[in-house]
Amino acid sequence: MSQKLVDAGLTKIQISIDAFSQATYTLVRKKETYEKIVANILDLVKIRDNSKSKLPLVRVSFVINELNKHEAEDFKKFWLDNVDFVAMQNLIDVHNEDAPLIQNAEEVRCNMPYFRVMIKADGSVKPCCTSYGDQLDDFGNIHNEDIQKIWNSDNFRNFQSLHKDYRWQENDVCRKCINSTFFYE
């Protein structure tokens, strides 16, 4: 399967693990497959590297909560040496909307607005599909406009520029979302 994924031309694979041991994985994910998942990810990276390809980029993620927070640092240290990106996010506290801005705000950009949209059941289009994305304004509706027109609209380009120019904190929804996430390369 790993070879097929590399050969398919994918550009990025994201895997949520949320643990650094079988015991914690079982608590968080309710499955007994931790070792197999780790082995498969390492195998994917090895096959990719042996095929002289730089793609797909491999990202692993860890949502920090009470069940796994004791493993967060070990997770980060291990995966930083084995994949392209490590994303760690605090379990989102939807009631903490006044959280202070993260310390390295000028170094952080969200890439979601460049490759994802949310299309809701009513056809409305949002520029982000994260849990906070539903709070963003609609940028159009696929029942009234072509998705390509919405994607290339001034509203969408302006939203992307907020992130490209490190000004995401000007958007209240983006501030809440990004303040809950930590990214490592």
CYANA upper distance limits for C-alpha pairs under 8 A (distance plus 0.5 A):
  1 MET  CA      5 LEU  CA      6.73
  2 SER  CA      6 VAL  CA      6.82
  2 SER  CA     40 ASN  CA      8.23
  2 SER  CA     43 ASP  CA      7.64
  2 SER  CA     44 LEU  CA      5.47
  2 SER  CA     47 ILE  CA      7.44
  3 GLN  CA      7 ASP  CA      6.55
  3 GLN  CA     44 LEU  CA      7.81
  3 GLN  CA     47 ILE  CA      6.88
  3 GLN  CA     48 ARG  CA      7.97
  4 LYS  CA      8 ALA  CA      6.41
  5 LEU  CA      9 GLY  CA      7.65
  5 LEU  CA     10 LEU  CA      7.18
  5 LEU  CA     56 PRO  CA      8.45
  6 VAL  CA     10 LEU  CA      7.15
  6 VAL  CA     44 LEU  CA      8.41
  6 VAL  CA     47 ILE  CA      8.20
  6 VAL  CA     48 ARG  CA      6.48
  6 VAL  CA     53 SER  CA      8.45
  6 VAL  CA     55 LEU  CA      7.35
  6 VAL  CA     56 PRO  CA      6.85
  9 GLY  CA     55 LEU  CA      7.69
  9 GLY  CA     56 PRO  CA      7.63
 10 LEU  CA     55 LEU  CA      7.22
 10 LEU  CA     56 PRO  CA      5.78
 11 THR  CA     55 LEU  CA      5.89
 11 THR  CA     56 PRO  CA      4.79
 11 THR  CA     57 LEU  CA      6.53
 12 LYS  CA     55 LEU  CA      7.48
 12 LYS  CA     56 PRO  CA      5.14
 12 LYS  CA     57 LEU  CA      5.06
 12 LYS  CA     58 VAL  CA      6.42
 12 LYS  CA     59 ARG  CA      8.03
 13 ILE  CA     56 PRO  CA      6.83
 13 ILE  CA     57 LEU  CA      6.72
 13 ILE  CA     58 VAL  CA      5.55
 13 ILE  CA     59 ARG  CA      6.69
 14 GLN  CA     58 VAL  CA      6.59
 14 GLN  CA     59 ARG  CA      5.22
 14 GLN  CA     60 VAL  CA      6.26
 14 GLN  CA     61 SER  CA      7.98
 15 ILE  CA     58 VAL  CA      8.35
 15 ILE  CA     59 ARG  CA      6.72
 15 ILE  CA     60 VAL  CA      5.27
 15 ILE  CA     61 SER  CA      6.74
 16 SER  CA     60 VAL  CA      6.19
 16 SER  CA     61 SER  CA      5.20
 16 SER  CA     62 PHE  CA      6.75
 17 ILE  CA     25 TYR  CA      8.06
 17 ILE  CA     60 VAL  CA      7.22
 17 ILE  CA     61 SER  CA      6.46
 17 ILE  CA     62 PHE  CA      6.35
 18 ASP  CA     25 TYR  CA      7.41
 18 ASP  CA     28 VAL  CA      7.59
 18 ASP  CA     29 ARG  CA      8.49
 18 ASP  CA     61 SER  CA      7.00
 18 ASP  CA     62 PHE  CA      4.50
 18 ASP  CA     63 VAL  CA      5.99
 18 ASP  CA     64 ILE  CA      7.65
 18 ASP  CA     68 ASN  CA      7.62
 19 ALA  CA     24 THR  CA      6.14
 19 ALA  CA     25 TYR  CA      5.55
 19 ALA  CA     28 VAL  CA      7.94
 19 ALA  CA     62 PHE  CA      7.34
 19 ALA  CA     68 ASN  CA      6.57
 19 ALA  CA     71 GLU  CA      7.15
 19 ALA  CA     72 ALA  CA      8.10
 19 ALA  CA     75 PHE  CA      7.61
 20 PHE  CA     24 THR  CA      7.44
 20 PHE  CA     25 TYR  CA      7.64
 20 PHE  CA     71 GLU  CA      6.30
 20 PHE  CA     72 ALA  CA      8.09
 20 PHE  CA     74 ASP  CA      7.49
 20 PHE  CA     75 PHE  CA      5.96
 21 SER  CA     25 TYR  CA      6.53
 21 SER  CA     34 TYR  CA      7.50
 22 GLN  CA     26 THR  CA      6.53
 22 GLN  CA     32 GLU  CA      7.30
 22 GLN  CA     33 THR  CA      8.00
 22 GLN  CA     34 TYR  CA      5.76
 22 GLN  CA     35 GLU  CA      7.42
 23 ALA  CA     27 LEU  CA      6.99
 24 THR  CA     28 VAL  CA      6.63
 24 THR  CA     67 LEU  CA      7.43
 24 THR  CA     68 ASN  CA      6.73
 25 TYR  CA     29 ARG  CA      5.97
 25 TYR  CA     30 LYS  CA      7.46
 25 TYR  CA     31 LYS  CA      7.42
 25 TYR  CA     32 GLU  CA      7.95
 25 TYR  CA     34 TYR  CA      6.71
 26 THR  CA     30 LYS  CA      4.98
 26 THR  CA     31 LYS  CA      5.47
 26 THR  CA     32 GLU  CA      6.32
 26 THR  CA     34 TYR  CA      8.40
 27 LEU  CA     67 LEU  CA      7.62
 28 VAL  CA     67 LEU  CA      7.38
 28 VAL  CA     68 ASN  CA      8.12
 33 THR  CA     37 ILE  CA      6.69
 34 TYR  CA     38 VAL  CA      6.80
 35 GLU  CA     39 ALA  CA      6.61
 36 LYS  CA     40 ASN  CA      6.53
 37 ILE  CA     41 ILE  CA      6.72
 38 VAL  CA     42 LEU  CA      6.76
 39 ALA  CA     43 ASP  CA      6.49
 40 ASN  CA     44 LEU  CA      6.56
 41 ILE  CA     45 VAL  CA      6.87
 42 LEU  CA     46 LYS  CA      6.70
 42 LEU  CA     82 ASN  CA      7.56
 43 ASP  CA     47 ILE  CA      6.56
 44 LEU  CA     48 ARG  CA      6.56
 45 VAL  CA     49 ASP  CA      6.56
 45 VAL  CA     58 VAL  CA      7.92
 45 VAL  CA     82 ASN  CA      8.24
 45 VAL  CA     83 VAL  CA      7.55
 46 LYS  CA     50 ASN  CA      6.52
 47 ILE  CA     51 SER  CA      6.63
 48 ARG  CA     52 LYS  CA      7.23
 48 ARG  CA     53 SER  CA      6.20
 48 ARG  CA     54 LYS  CA      7.45
 48 ARG  CA     55 LEU  CA      7.41
 48 ARG  CA     56 PRO  CA      7.96
 49 ASP  CA     53 SER  CA      6.40
 49 ASP  CA     54 LYS  CA      7.37
 57 LEU  CA     83 VAL  CA      8.35
 57 LEU  CA     84 ASP  CA      6.49
 57 LEU  CA     85 PHE  CA      8.37
 58 VAL  CA     83 VAL  CA      6.10
 58 VAL  CA     84 ASP  CA      5.86
 58 VAL  CA     85 PHE  CA      6.96
 59 ARG  CA     83 VAL  CA      6.81
 59 ARG  CA     84 ASP  CA      6.42
 59 ARG  CA     85 PHE  CA      5.03
 59 ARG  CA     86 VAL  CA      6.13
 59 ARG  CA     87 ALA  CA      7.73
 60 VAL  CA     79 TRP  CA      8.04
 60 VAL  CA     83 VAL  CA      7.93
 60 VAL  CA     85 PHE  CA      7.05
 60 VAL  CA     86 VAL  CA      5.68
 60 VAL  CA     87 ALA  CA      6.82
 61 SER  CA     86 VAL  CA      6.29
 61 SER  CA     87 ALA  CA      5.08
 61 SER  CA     88 MET  CA      6.11
 61 SER  CA     89 GLN  CA      8.30
 62 PHE  CA     72 ALA  CA      7.98
 62 PHE  CA     75 PHE  CA      8.46
 62 PHE  CA     87 ALA  CA      6.89
 62 PHE  CA     88 MET  CA      5.30
 62 PHE  CA     89 GLN  CA      6.85
 63 VAL  CA     88 MET  CA      6.32
 63 VAL  CA     89 GLN  CA      5.28
 63 VAL  CA     90 ASN  CA      6.09
 63 VAL  CA     91 LEU  CA      6.26
 64 ILE  CA     68 ASN  CA      6.70
 64 ILE  CA     69 LYS  CA      5.84
 64 ILE  CA     72 ALA  CA      7.44
 64 ILE  CA     88 MET  CA      7.49
 64 ILE  CA     89 GLN  CA      6.42
 64 ILE  CA     90 ASN  CA      5.21
 64 ILE  CA     91 LEU  CA      6.12
 65 ASN  CA     69 LYS  CA      6.07
 65 ASN  CA     90 ASN  CA      7.19
 65 ASN  CA     91 LEU  CA      6.18
 68 ASN  CA     72 ALA  CA      7.33
 71 GLU  CA     75 PHE  CA      6.59
 72 ALA  CA     76 LYS  CA      6.76
 73 GLU  CA     77 LYS  CA      6.70
 74 ASP  CA     78 PHE  CA      6.59
 75 PHE  CA     79 TRP  CA      6.60
 76 LYS  CA     80 LEU  CA      6.41
 76 LYS  CA     86 VAL  CA      7.33
 77 LYS  CA     81 ASP  CA      7.52
 78 PHE  CA     82 ASN  CA      7.36
 79 TRP  CA     83 VAL  CA      6.34
 79 TRP  CA     86 VAL  CA      7.20
 80 LEU  CA     84 ASP  CA      7.74
 80 LEU  CA     85 PHE  CA      7.46
 80 LEU  CA     86 VAL  CA      6.88
 80 LEU  CA    184 TYR  CA      8.07
 80 LEU  CA    185 GLU  CA      7.33
 84 ASP  CA    185 GLU  CA      6.70
 85 PHE  CA    183 PHE  CA      8.01
 85 PHE  CA    184 TYR  CA      6.44
 85 PHE  CA    185 GLU  CA      5.15
 86 VAL  CA    183 PHE  CA      6.59
 86 VAL  CA    184 TYR  CA      5.57
 86 VAL  CA    185 GLU  CA      6.67
 87 ALA  CA    181 THR  CA      7.84
 87 ALA  CA    182 PHE  CA      6.43
 87 ALA  CA    183 PHE  CA      4.99
 87 ALA  CA    184 TYR  CA      6.56
 88 MET  CA    181 THR  CA      6.53
 88 MET  CA    182 PHE  CA      5.52
 88 MET  CA    183 PHE  CA      6.60
 88 MET  CA    184 TYR  CA      8.46
 89 GLN  CA    180 SER  CA      6.22
 89 GLN  CA    181 THR  CA      4.63
 89 GLN  CA    182 PHE  CA      6.12
 90 ASN  CA    180 SER  CA      5.96
 90 ASN  CA    181 THR  CA      6.83
 91 LEU  CA    180 SER  CA      7.94
 92 ILE  CA    180 SER  CA      6.66
 97 GLU  CA    176 LYS  CA      6.70
 99 ALA  CA    176 LYS  CA      7.92
 99 ALA  CA    179 ASN  CA      7.78
100 PRO  CA    179 ASN  CA      8.20
101 LEU  CA    105 ALA  CA      7.43
101 LEU  CA    169 GLN  CA      8.37
101 LEU  CA    175 ARG  CA      7.82
101 LEU  CA    179 ASN  CA      6.69
102 ILE  CA    179 ASN  CA      6.02
104 ASN  CA    108 VAL  CA      7.17
105 ALA  CA    166 TYR  CA      8.00
106 GLU  CA    166 TYR  CA      6.36
107 GLU  CA    166 TYR  CA      7.76
108 VAL  CA    166 TYR  CA      7.21
109 ARG  CA    163 HIS  CA      5.83
109 ARG  CA    164 LYS  CA      7.07
109 ARG  CA    166 TYR  CA      6.52
109 ARG  CA    168 TRP  CA      8.05
110 CYS  CA    163 HIS  CA      6.49
110 CYS  CA    178 ILE  CA      8.07
111 ASN  CA    115 PHE  CA      7.74
111 ASN  CA    163 HIS  CA      8.06
112 MET  CA    116 ARG  CA      6.04
112 MET  CA    117 VAL  CA      8.42
112 MET  CA    128 CYS  CA      6.64
112 MET  CA    129 CYS  CA      8.29
113 PRO  CA    117 VAL  CA      7.54
113 PRO  CA    127 PRO  CA      6.29
113 PRO  CA    128 CYS  CA      6.39
113 PRO  CA    159 PHE  CA      7.91
113 PRO  CA    160 GLN  CA      6.18
114 TYR  CA    160 GLN  CA      7.28
116 ARG  CA    127 PRO  CA      7.60
116 ARG  CA    128 CYS  CA      6.61
116 ARG  CA    129 CYS  CA      7.21
117 VAL  CA    125 VAL  CA      7.30
117 VAL  CA    126 LYS  CA      6.35
117 VAL  CA    127 PRO  CA      5.37
117 VAL  CA    128 CYS  CA      5.45
117 VAL  CA    129 CYS  CA      6.27
118 MET  CA    125 VAL  CA      6.11
118 MET  CA    126 LYS  CA      5.48
118 MET  CA    127 PRO  CA      6.88
118 MET  CA    128 CYS  CA      6.25
118 MET  CA    129 CYS  CA      5.33
118 MET  CA    133 GLY  CA      8.19
119 ILE  CA    123 GLY  CA      6.30
119 ILE  CA    124 SER  CA      6.18
119 ILE  CA    125 VAL  CA      5.12
119 ILE  CA    126 LYS  CA      6.98
119 ILE  CA    142 ILE  CA      8.48
120 LYS  CA    124 SER  CA      5.86
120 LYS  CA    125 VAL  CA      6.98
120 LYS  CA    126 LYS  CA      8.49
122 ASP  CA    141 ASN  CA      8.48
123 GLY  CA    141 ASN  CA      5.54
123 GLY  CA    142 ILE  CA      5.65
123 GLY  CA    143 HIS  CA      6.41
124 SER  CA    138 ASP  CA      6.52
124 SER  CA    139 PHE  CA      7.90
124 SER  CA    140 GLY  CA      6.31
124 SER  CA    141 ASN  CA      4.68
124 SER  CA    142 ILE  CA      6.99
125 VAL  CA    138 ASP  CA      5.91
125 VAL  CA    139 PHE  CA      6.01
125 VAL  CA    140 GLY  CA      5.88
125 VAL  CA    141 ASN  CA      6.08
125 VAL  CA    142 ILE  CA      7.63
125 VAL  CA    150 ILE  CA      8.49
126 LYS  CA    133 GLY  CA      7.27
126 LYS  CA    134 ASP  CA      7.41
126 LYS  CA    136 LEU  CA      6.94
126 LYS  CA    137 ASP  CA      7.03
126 LYS  CA    138 ASP  CA      5.49
126 LYS  CA    139 PHE  CA      6.29
126 LYS  CA    140 GLY  CA      8.27
127 PRO  CA    133 GLY  CA      7.66
127 PRO  CA    136 LEU  CA      7.96
127 PRO  CA    138 ASP  CA      8.20
127 PRO  CA    139 PHE  CA      7.49
127 PRO  CA    156 PHE  CA      7.38
127 PRO  CA    159 PHE  CA      8.24
128 CYS  CA    133 GLY  CA      5.33
128 CYS  CA    134 ASP  CA      8.20
128 CYS  CA    136 LEU  CA      8.36
129 CYS  CA    133 GLY  CA      5.58
129 CYS  CA    134 ASP  CA      7.69
130 THR  CA    134 ASP  CA      8.17
132 TYR  CA    136 LEU  CA      8.02
132 TYR  CA    173 VAL  CA      7.03
132 TYR  CA    174 CYS  CA      8.27
132 TYR  CA    176 LYS  CA      8.34
132 TYR  CA    177 CYS  CA      6.74
133 GLY  CA    173 VAL  CA      8.03
135 GLN  CA    173 VAL  CA      7.21
136 LEU  CA    173 VAL  CA      7.12
139 PHE  CA    150 ILE  CA      7.11
139 PHE  CA    155 ASN  CA      7.09
139 PHE  CA    156 PHE  CA      7.42
140 GLY  CA    144 ASN  CA      8.19
140 GLY  CA    145 GLU  CA      7.47
140 GLY  CA    150 ILE  CA      6.53
141 ASN  CA    145 GLU  CA      6.50
141 ASN  CA    150 ILE  CA      8.49
142 ILE  CA    146 ASP  CA      6.28
142 ILE  CA    147 ILE  CA      6.41
145 GLU  CA    149 LYS  CA      7.18
145 GLU  CA    150 ILE  CA      7.38
146 ASP  CA    150 ILE  CA      7.02
147 ILE  CA    151 TRP  CA      6.52
148 GLN  CA    152 ASN  CA      6.64
149 LYS  CA    153 SER  CA      6.47
150 ILE  CA    156 PHE  CA      7.63
151 TRP  CA    156 PHE  CA      6.52
151 TRP  CA    157 ARG  CA      8.37
152 ASN  CA    156 PHE  CA      6.94
152 ASN  CA    157 ARG  CA      7.12
153 SER  CA    157 ARG  CA      6.74
154 ASP  CA    158 ASN  CA      6.42
155 ASN  CA    159 PHE  CA      6.72
156 PHE  CA    160 GLN  CA      6.73
157 ARG  CA    161 SER  CA      6.65
158 ASN  CA    162 LEU  CA      6.96
159 PHE  CA    163 HIS  CA      7.60
160 GLN  CA    164 LYS  CA      6.71
161 SER  CA    165 ASP  CA      6.20
161 SER  CA    167 ARG  CA      8.36
162 LEU  CA    166 TYR  CA      6.67
162 LEU  CA    167 ARG  CA      5.17
162 LEU  CA    168 TRP  CA      5.38
162 LEU  CA    170 GLU  CA      8.15
163 HIS  CA    167 ARG  CA      6.35
163 HIS  CA    168 TRP  CA      5.55
168 TRP  CA    174 CYS  CA      6.50
168 TRP  CA    175 ARG  CA      7.10
169 GLN  CA    174 CYS  CA      6.87
169 GLN  CA    175 ARG  CA      5.28
170 GLU  CA    174 CYS  CA      8.44
170 GLU  CA    175 ARG  CA      7.86
171 ASN  CA    175 ARG  CA      6.65
172 ASP  CA    176 LYS  CA      6.90
173 VAL  CA    177 CYS  CA      6.85
174 CYS  CA    178 ILE  CA      6.38
175 ARG  CA    179 ASN  CA      6.35
176 LYS  CA    180 SER  CA      7.22
177 CYS  CA    181 THR  CA      7.49
178 ILE  CA    182 PHE  CA      8.33
